[in-house]
Amino acid sequence: KIFIRLLLPSICWGTISCFAITLNKIINSKPIDLYYCIQVITTGLWYLTALFVLSFIGAIIHHYFNKFKWIAWGIIYFAFTFIIPYNTWMHNELWFLLPFFLFGTYYYKHNKQSLCIAIIASFLLIICFQKYTFKYSMYEINALLPNERLIAYTIRNLSALSGIIVISYLCLQLNKLKAYQIVFCYIGGLTLPIYVLHQYFLHFNKSLNYHTLNIIYIIGISIFTITLSIITYK
């Protein structure tokens, strides 16, 4: 099921991207890098590929090592951090997303939906948002000094945990509204095309200033790009 939902669309998109890149190089008489083409195909939509790999690992752990699942996940995270070479396929993406993945799966099963916890998480999320910079992203975090990296890890993971709590609480509350259910069930069925298309509106229109940390602006741009993605897809 997860192969069909996650990896197959990712590989298909990677294949289309590889074809477009190769065709462009042939037209412009540029050399074709076979290794890069294979990487583009196997990585595809990297987020979906990373989610597939983590889900696959999780399925094995929870089926065969359920009593020691946290130890098993700890060993895997340790391996990504200290043993597996940084330039290994999808290493950075998997290592970066693993804590977020675990926060989400754990909170899904142990979600008590306390208003008090949601309020505390909201304040924590706002504080983390004020401190977060693009340096803390998976693209630049490895260039930081060791002490800066520790701060980045802390802020990144605290923002992930608090964000999951806040969004989960808001979703359950909004789920009581019928109009909300209709709109978000519709959008939920289009998440793949939205994911594929939204980045092009951001990258090709620098005026959208997608590096901003202004929460109100981010919400507005999110609604704008989601709407454009749905219209384009339709």
Rosetta silent file (secondary structure, phi, psi, omega in degrees, C-alpha in Angstrom):
SEQUENCE: KIFIRLLLPSICWGTISCFAITLNKIINSKPIDLYYCIQVITTGLWYLTALFVLSFIGAIIHHYFNKFKWIAWGIIYFAFTFIIPYNTWMHNELWFLLPFFLFGTYYYKHNKQSLCIAIIASFLLIICFQKYTFKYSMYEINALLPNERLIAYTIRNLSALSGIIVISYLCLQLNKLKAYQIVFCYIGGLTLPIYVLHQYFLHFNKSLNYHTLNIIYIIGISIFTITLSIITYK
SCORE:     score description
SCORE:     0.000 S_00000001
   1 L     0.000  -46.380 -178.562    0.000    0.000    0.000 S_00000001
   2 H   -71.358  -25.927  174.937    2.716    2.513    0.926 S_00000001
   3 H   -63.574  -46.164 -177.963    4.659    1.598   -2.225 S_00000001
   4 H   -68.406  -39.507 -175.728    1.669    2.555   -4.395 S_00000001
   5 H   -77.957  -33.358 -171.477    0.842    5.687   -2.391 S_00000001
   6 H  -114.623  -56.704 -171.354    4.352    7.053   -1.865 S_00000001
   7 H   -75.766  -40.142 -178.151    7.194    5.474   -3.830 S_00000001
   8 H   -60.574  -48.194  176.424    5.442    4.841   -7.171 S_00000001
   9 H   -61.616  -36.042 -179.778    4.390    8.513   -7.677 S_00000001
  10 H   -64.927  -46.112  179.523    7.890    9.588   -6.598 S_00000001
  11 H   -65.337  -40.751  179.155    9.640    7.281   -9.095 S_00000001
  12 H   -61.117  -43.866  179.683    7.238    8.300  -11.881 S_00000001
  13 H   -67.062  -38.553  177.000    7.961   11.975  -11.263 S_00000001
  14 H   -61.551  -38.837  179.104   11.690   11.245  -11.109 S_00000001
  15 H   -65.954  -43.739  177.686   11.468    9.477  -14.466 S_00000001
  16 H   -62.466  -43.703  179.414    9.634   12.412  -16.046 S_00000001
  17 H   -62.332  -43.024  179.863   12.186   14.844  -14.570 S_00000001
  18 H   -62.066  -41.907  179.184   15.085   12.727  -15.840 S_00000001
  19 H   -62.385  -43.674 -178.796   13.571   12.640  -19.332 S_00000001
  20 H   -65.969  -42.446  179.569   13.136   16.428  -19.351 S_00000001
  21 H   -64.232  -45.090 -179.179   16.690   17.039  -18.078 S_00000001
  22 H   -63.963  -43.405  179.175   18.210   14.614  -20.594 S_00000001
  23 H   -61.450  -41.636  178.933   16.213   16.083  -23.491 S_00000001
  24 H   -62.359  -39.906 -179.802   17.326   19.583  -22.517 S_00000001
  25 H   -70.288  -36.125  178.086   20.990   18.490  -22.481 S_00000001
  26 H   -64.936  -44.453 -179.498   20.671   16.788  -25.884 S_00000001
  27 H   -62.125  -37.876 -177.169   19.119   19.929  -27.397 S_00000001
  28 L   -95.423   11.518  176.705   21.885   22.093  -25.910 S_00000001
  29 L    54.360   45.322  178.276   24.655   19.583  -26.817 S_00000001
  30 L  -107.834  150.619 -179.424   25.688   19.062  -23.197 S_00000001
  31 L   -65.755  145.711 -179.584   27.118   15.809  -21.736 S_00000001
  32 L   -98.416  125.396  179.238   24.658   13.455  -20.025 S_00000001
  33 L   -93.095  104.306 -176.534   25.551   12.342  -16.489 S_00000001
  34 H   -63.141  -41.582  179.797   24.168    8.785  -16.156 S_00000001
  35 H   -60.753  -42.137  179.371   24.778    8.655  -12.376 S_00000001
  36 H   -64.937  -38.959  178.648   22.849   11.902  -11.904 S_00000001
  37 H   -61.629  -44.100  178.613   19.961   10.550  -14.009 S_00000001
  38 H   -62.543  -40.066  179.862   19.736    7.417  -11.848 S_00000001
  39 H   -64.997  -40.617  178.995   19.781    9.586   -8.730 S_00000001
  40 H   -62.585  -42.921 -179.025   16.979   11.786  -10.074 S_00000001
  41 H   -67.095  -47.592 -175.768   14.818    8.716  -10.844 S_00000001
  42 H   -73.021  -28.113  178.080   15.418    6.924   -7.533 S_00000001
  43 H   -82.508  -44.615  177.477   15.012   10.076   -5.451 S_00000001
  44 L    57.991 -131.043  171.566   12.024   11.421   -7.381 S_00000001
  45 L   -81.662   95.446 -164.725    9.925   13.601   -5.120 S_00000001
  46 H   -53.157  -35.637 -177.868   12.429   13.277   -2.265 S_00000001
  47 H   -64.256  -42.197  179.004    9.925   13.903    0.533 S_00000001
  48 H   -67.258  -38.974  178.468    7.695   11.026   -0.580 S_00000001
  49 H   -64.092  -44.576  178.485   10.716    8.751   -1.026 S_00000001
  50 H   -62.757  -41.165  179.645   11.999    9.582    2.464 S_00000001
  51 H   -65.356  -37.094  176.776    8.536    8.990    3.933 S_00000001
  52 H   -63.755  -47.464 -177.894    8.348    5.623    2.171 S_00000001
  53 H   -62.296  -44.663  179.845   11.756    4.507    3.495 S_00000001
  54 H   -65.328  -39.436  177.372   10.927    5.576    7.083 S_00000001
  55 H   -65.423  -38.599  179.219    7.511    3.888    6.886 S_00000001
  56 H   -65.355  -46.347  177.487    9.133    0.715    5.538 S_00000001
  57 H   -61.869  -43.524 -179.909   11.722    0.689    8.353 S_00000001
  58 H   -61.670  -39.393  179.346    8.971    1.405   10.879 S_00000001
  59 H   -62.488  -41.502  178.664    6.850   -1.486    9.613 S_00000001
  60 H   -65.831  -47.488 -179.180    9.770   -3.905   10.088 S_00000001
  61 H   -60.499  -47.860 -175.179   10.633   -2.580   13.555 S_00000001
  62 H   -74.671  -15.204  177.311    7.068   -2.621   14.850 S_00000001
  63 H   -90.683  -42.294 -174.075    6.444   -6.104   13.460 S_00000001
  64 H  -102.941  -24.514 -175.593    9.628   -7.891   14.549 S_00000001
  65 L  -129.575   38.048 -172.611   11.043   -5.706   17.350 S_00000001
  66 H   -59.645  -36.342 -179.205    7.956   -4.109   18.851 S_00000001
  67 H   -68.499  -24.210 -178.210    9.090   -4.632   22.470 S_00000001
  68 H  -120.443   31.404 -171.983   12.349   -2.835   21.740 S_00000001
  69 H   -61.474  -39.319 -178.068   11.079   -0.382   19.107 S_00000001
  70 H   -71.217  -33.811  175.005   12.522    2.753   20.736 S_00000001
  71 H   -65.364  -43.006 -179.824   15.914    1.090   21.149 S_00000001
  72 H   -62.463  -45.482  178.063   15.767    0.017   17.492 S_00000001
  73 H   -63.590  -38.355  177.970   14.861    3.528   16.332 S_00000001
  74 H   -61.404  -41.299  178.252   17.637    4.913   18.544 S_00000001
  75 H   -63.859  -42.150 -179.980   20.176    2.601   16.918 S_00000001
  76 H   -64.758  -42.430  179.103   19.034    3.648   13.442 S_00000001
  77 H   -65.876  -39.278  176.945   19.266    7.346   14.326 S_00000001
  78 H   -61.424  -41.941  179.746   22.700    6.767   15.854 S_00000001
  79 H   -63.782  -43.266  177.871   23.785    5.007   12.654 S_00000001
  80 H   -63.255  -34.624 -175.683   22.566    7.906   10.494 S_00000001
  81 H   -78.790  -41.686 -169.475   24.357   10.381   12.757 S_00000001
  82 H  -119.684  -19.770 -171.718   27.720    8.699   13.304 S_00000001
  83 H  -110.198  -53.142 -176.802   28.172    5.619   11.075 S_00000001
  84 L   -69.545  128.382 -178.934   26.492    5.938    7.669 S_00000001
  85 L   -57.306  143.728 -176.441   28.514    8.281    5.388 S_00000001
  86 L   -60.202  -33.772 -176.199   26.972   11.698    4.799 S_00000001
  87 L   -86.568    8.906  175.575   27.069   11.321    0.988 S_00000001
  88 L   -66.081  149.645 -178.872   25.048    8.066    1.045 S_00000001
  89 L   -51.169  124.600  175.360   21.806    8.130   -0.998 S_00000001
  90 L    61.221   15.765 -177.216   19.072   10.106    0.837 S_00000001
  91 H   -58.763  -52.809 -174.627   21.147   10.168    4.031 S_00000001
  92 H   -61.283  -42.611 -178.631   20.599   13.835    4.866 S_00000001
  93 H   -65.896  -45.397 -178.715   16.856   13.747    4.185 S_00000001
  94 H   -66.503  -43.651  179.782   16.248   10.551    6.184 S_00000001
  95 H   -63.459  -40.056 -178.071   18.403   11.689    9.091 S_00000001
  96 H   -67.873  -41.812 -172.605   16.703   15.086    9.149 S_00000001
  97 H   -87.127  -15.842 -174.685   13.124   13.777    8.994 S_00000001
  98 H   -56.311  -48.001  178.181   13.436   10.761   11.319 S_00000001
  99 H   -60.322  -39.765  178.775   12.723   12.667   14.596 S_00000001
 100 H   -62.250  -42.778  179.331    9.727   14.408   12.983 S_00000001
 101 H   -60.061  -44.981 -179.456    8.425   11.053   11.775 S_00000001
 102 H   -68.343  -40.526  176.746    8.722    9.546   15.269 S_00000001
 103 H   -57.409  -45.905 -177.277    7.083   12.564   16.936 S_00000001
 104 H   -65.010  -45.903 -177.958    4.148   12.252   14.553 S_00000001
 105 H   -68.837  -38.436  179.128    3.622    8.498   14.910 S_00000001
 106 H   -66.763  -46.364 -177.002    3.997    8.597   18.722 S_00000001
 107 H   -66.637  -30.799  178.676    1.643   11.565   19.132 S_00000001
 108 H   -61.777  -37.120 -177.066   -0.932    9.936   16.837 S_00000001
 109 H   -88.500  -22.379 -174.376   -1.208    6.981   19.253 S_00000001
 110 L  -123.486   37.407 -176.705   -0.894    8.907   22.531 S_00000001
 111 L   -88.505  109.600 -179.251   -2.820   12.058   21.761 S_00000001
 112 L   -95.198   -7.946  176.336   -4.856   13.163   24.802 S_00000001
 113 L    52.347   54.488  176.991   -5.810   16.529   23.276 S_00000001
 114 L   -85.340  130.612  178.408   -5.343   18.632   26.405 S_00000001
 115 H   -62.370  -39.935 -179.577   -6.139   22.338   25.976 S_00000001
 116 H   -61.478  -46.106  179.378   -3.462   23.207   28.545 S_00000001
 117 H   -64.502  -38.601 -179.886   -0.789   21.244   26.643 S_00000001
 118 H   -64.782  -38.318  179.245   -1.930   22.823   23.349 S_00000001
 119 H   -67.374  -44.759  177.934   -1.584   26.347   24.833 S_00000001
 120 H   -60.833  -43.897  179.125    1.910   25.585   26.190 S_00000001
 121 H   -62.893  -35.478  179.186    2.880   24.094   22.804 S_00000001
 122 H   -62.830  -46.028  178.010    1.576   27.233   21.046 S_00000001
 123 H   -63.326  -41.011  179.233    3.837   29.503   23.108 S_00000001
 124 H   -63.748  -40.193  179.647    6.759   27.148   22.546 S_00000001
 125 H   -64.851  -40.944  179.306    6.113   27.122   18.796 S_00000001
 126 H   -64.017  -42.650  178.631    6.035   30.943   18.652 S_00000001
 127 H   -62.701  -46.330  179.514    9.341   31.157   20.571 S_00000001
 128 H   -61.761  -38.492 -178.855   10.971   28.559   18.281 S_00000001
 129 H   -63.900  -36.065  179.600    9.662   30.396   15.227 S_00000001
 130 H   -68.834  -29.557 -176.674   11.325   33.614   16.391 S_00000001
 131 H   -91.360  -21.786 -173.970   14.669   31.808   16.794 S_00000001
 132 L   -69.908  138.660  172.817   14.527   29.629   13.682 S_00000001
 133 L  -132.555  168.738 -178.565   16.602   30.621   10.650 S_00000001
 134 H   -65.652  -18.683  176.857   17.239   28.968    7.279 S_00000001
 135 H   -61.304  -25.694 -176.866   20.657   27.900    8.648 S_00000001
 136 H   -83.779   -3.958 -179.605   18.793   25.297   10.724 S_00000001
 137 L   -73.693  165.810 -177.060   17.323   23.617    7.649 S_00000001
 138 L   -67.282  -14.482 -178.533   18.707   20.298    6.412 S_00000001
 139 L   -80.402  -24.194 -173.420   20.398   22.132    3.543 S_00000001
 140 L  -127.784   -8.170 -172.129   22.721   24.216    5.727 S_00000001
 141 H   -62.468  -32.110 -177.874   22.790   22.726    9.229 S_00000001
 142 H   -71.247  -14.063  178.611   25.938   20.660    8.624 S_00000001
 143 H   -85.297   -7.476 -178.667   27.917   23.825    7.912 S_00000001
 144 L   -76.562  158.422  173.072   27.299   25.122   11.455 S_00000001
 145 L   -70.508  157.002 -176.502   29.811   24.905   14.282 S_00000001
 146 H   -52.295  -43.901 -179.694   29.199   22.092   16.840 S_00000001
 147 H   -69.083  -35.980  175.724   27.705   24.408   19.502 S_00000001
 148 H   -67.484  -36.243 -179.432   25.483   26.122   16.900 S_00000001
 149 H   -64.686  -39.359  178.476   24.415   22.732   15.597 S_00000001
 150 H   -62.412  -43.043  177.096   23.257   21.659   19.067 S_00000001
 151 H   -62.792  -42.656  179.960   21.118   24.800   19.337 S_00000001
 152 H   -62.321  -44.405  178.187   19.753   24.142   15.842 S_00000001
 153 H   -59.043  -44.875 -177.162   18.838   20.524   16.707 S_00000001
 154 H   -63.012  -50.820 -178.845   17.069   21.663   19.882 S_00000001
 155 H   -63.600  -41.928 -178.797   15.037   24.417   18.231 S_00000001
 156 H   -61.652  -47.027 -176.559   14.217   22.246   15.218 S_00000001
 157 H   -74.550  -34.101  175.517   12.947   19.308   17.282 S_00000001
 158 H   -65.988  -40.086  178.520   11.077   21.478   19.801 S_00000001
 159 H   -66.403  -35.359  178.290    9.340   23.278   16.946 S_00000001
 160 H   -64.654  -49.242 -177.366    8.448   19.909   15.384 S_00000001
 161 H   -64.740  -47.777 -179.285    6.945   18.514   18.583 S_00000001
 162 H   -65.731  -37.643  178.636    5.072   21.696   19.512 S_00000001
 163 H   -63.877  -41.704  177.812    3.872   22.134   15.914 S_00000001
 164 H   -61.195  -44.211 -179.448    2.487   18.597   15.793 S_00000001
 165 H   -62.809  -47.126 -177.591    0.605   19.141   19.084 S_00000001
 166 H   -64.155  -48.746 -178.175   -0.857   22.496   17.980 S_00000001
 167 H   -63.670  -40.987  179.851   -1.924   21.333   14.509 S_00000001
 168 H   -63.105  -42.436  179.552   -3.444   18.104   15.861 S_00000001
 169 H   -65.093  -46.533  179.998   -5.446   19.998   18.474 S_00000001
 170 H   -61.528  -41.105 -179.270   -6.668   22.596   15.973 S_00000001
 171 H   -62.387  -42.555  179.813   -7.654   19.901   13.465 S_00000001
 172 H   -66.490  -36.316  178.443   -9.776   18.028   16.008 S_00000001
 173 H   -70.352  -44.435 -179.711  -11.511   21.229   17.074 S_00000001
 174 H   -69.959  -22.397 -179.154  -12.124   22.394   13.511 S_00000001
 175 L   -64.236  -15.555  178.153  -13.300   18.918   12.586 S_00000001
 176 L   -75.805  -15.481  179.708  -16.536   19.718   14.431 S_00000001
 177 L   -92.083  126.421 -175.873  -17.373   22.235   11.692 S_00000001
 178 H   -64.475  -41.505 -179.398  -19.042   20.673    8.647 S_00000001
 179 H   -61.273  -39.061  178.565  -17.706   23.293    6.208 S_00000001
 180 H   -60.851  -45.441 -178.564  -14.177   22.596    7.434 S_00000001
 181 H   -59.502  -44.036 -177.721  -14.620   18.858    6.812 S_00000001
 182 H   -63.467  -48.636 -176.666  -15.822   19.397    3.242 S_00000001
 183 H   -64.658  -48.294 -173.806  -12.993   21.806    2.299 S_00000001
 184 H   -77.805  -26.184  172.531  -10.167   19.879    3.899 S_00000001
 185 H   -67.554  -36.266  177.354  -11.347   16.461    2.727 S_00000001
 186 H   -66.432  -48.470  179.362  -11.326   17.901   -0.789 S_00000001
 187 H   -63.846  -37.814 -179.516   -7.820   19.369   -0.365 S_00000001
 188 H   -59.253  -31.429  178.847   -6.650   16.135    1.284 S_00000001
 189 L   -77.284   -8.632 -177.361   -7.452   14.220   -1.885 S_00000001
 190 L  -117.956   19.502 -174.595   -5.212   16.562   -3.896 S_00000001
 191 H   -64.195  -33.289  179.923   -2.119   16.663   -1.672 S_00000001
 192 H   -65.545  -53.617  177.171    0.125   14.956   -4.243 S_00000001
 193 H   -62.569  -33.139  177.198   -0.494   17.447   -7.098 S_00000001
 194 H   -63.682  -44.142  179.906   -0.338   20.313   -4.585 S_00000001
 195 H   -62.685  -40.675 -178.268    3.043   19.070   -3.368 S_00000001
 196 H   -68.624  -42.178 -169.121    4.342   18.703   -6.929 S_00000001
 197 H   -90.029  -30.708 -169.228    3.103   22.076   -8.200 S_00000001
 198 H   -60.937  -35.082 -175.959    3.332   24.535   -5.300 S_00000001
 199 H   -63.481  -29.515 -178.158    7.138   24.811   -5.375 S_00000001
 200 H   -70.283  -34.006  176.334    7.098   26.145   -8.935 S_00000001
 201 H   -67.827  -32.467  178.957    4.947   29.115   -7.942 S_00000001
 202 H   -75.726  -48.466 -174.744    7.443   29.874   -5.177 S_00000001
 203 H   -70.717  -32.624 -176.822   10.664   29.373   -7.137 S_00000001
 204 L   -90.543   -3.988  178.664    9.553   31.175  -10.289 S_00000001
 205 L  -131.135   86.821 -175.728    8.109   34.169   -8.447 S_00000001
 206 H   -63.071  -20.473 -178.609   10.752   35.613   -6.131 S_00000001
 207 H   -66.078  -16.389  178.701    8.365   38.413   -5.135 S_00000001
 208 H   -72.013  -15.267  174.325    6.528   35.873   -2.952 S_00000001
 209 L    50.996   59.943 -174.515    9.549   36.047   -0.587 S_00000001
 210 L   -75.611    0.943  175.453    9.233   32.450    0.598 S_00000001
 211 L   -91.640   -0.027 -178.457   12.214   32.789    2.966 S_00000001
 212 L   -67.181  153.975  175.807   10.265   35.062    5.298 S_00000001
 213 L  -111.738   13.422  177.097    9.468   33.981    8.873 S_00000001
 214 L   -74.512  114.409 -172.699    6.405   36.218    9.190 S_00000001
 215 H   -60.841  -44.727 -179.178    3.643   33.799   10.255 S_00000001
 216 H   -61.636  -42.321  179.808    0.745   35.866    8.829 S_00000001
 217 H   -65.316  -42.244 -179.933    2.552   36.218    5.496 S_00000001
 218 H   -61.273  -43.029  178.600    3.356   32.480    5.394 S_00000001
 219 H   -61.518  -44.873 -179.950   -0.308   31.576    5.982 S_00000001
 220 H   -62.668  -45.828  179.608   -1.409   33.953    3.219 S_00000001
 221 H   -65.675  -36.016  178.679    1.175   32.657    0.731 S_00000001
 222 H   -61.579  -47.713  178.943    0.271   29.060    1.651 S_00000001
 223 H   -61.653  -42.290 -179.350   -3.405   29.638    0.849 S_00000001
 224 H   -62.294  -49.256 -176.819   -2.417   31.437   -2.378 S_00000001
 225 H   -71.284  -35.003  176.236   -0.055   28.704   -3.635 S_00000001
 226 H   -63.077  -44.582  179.196   -2.423   25.864   -2.653 S_00000001
 227 H   -62.438  -45.705  177.739   -5.252   27.542   -4.566 S_00000001
 228 H   -61.926  -38.300 -179.927   -3.039   28.097   -7.637 S_00000001
 229 H   -64.624  -42.927 -179.917   -1.862   24.483   -7.476 S_00000001
 230 H   -65.156  -43.984  179.188   -5.427   23.141   -7.394 S_00000001
 231 H   -61.723  -44.785  179.213   -6.508   25.394  -10.285 S_00000001
 232 H   -61.488  -45.100 -179.486   -3.448   24.359  -12.341 S_00000001
 233 H   -62.450  -44.722 -178.344   -4.038   20.660  -11.632 S_00000001
 234 L   -66.436    0.000    0.000   -7.715   20.859  -12.550 S_00000001
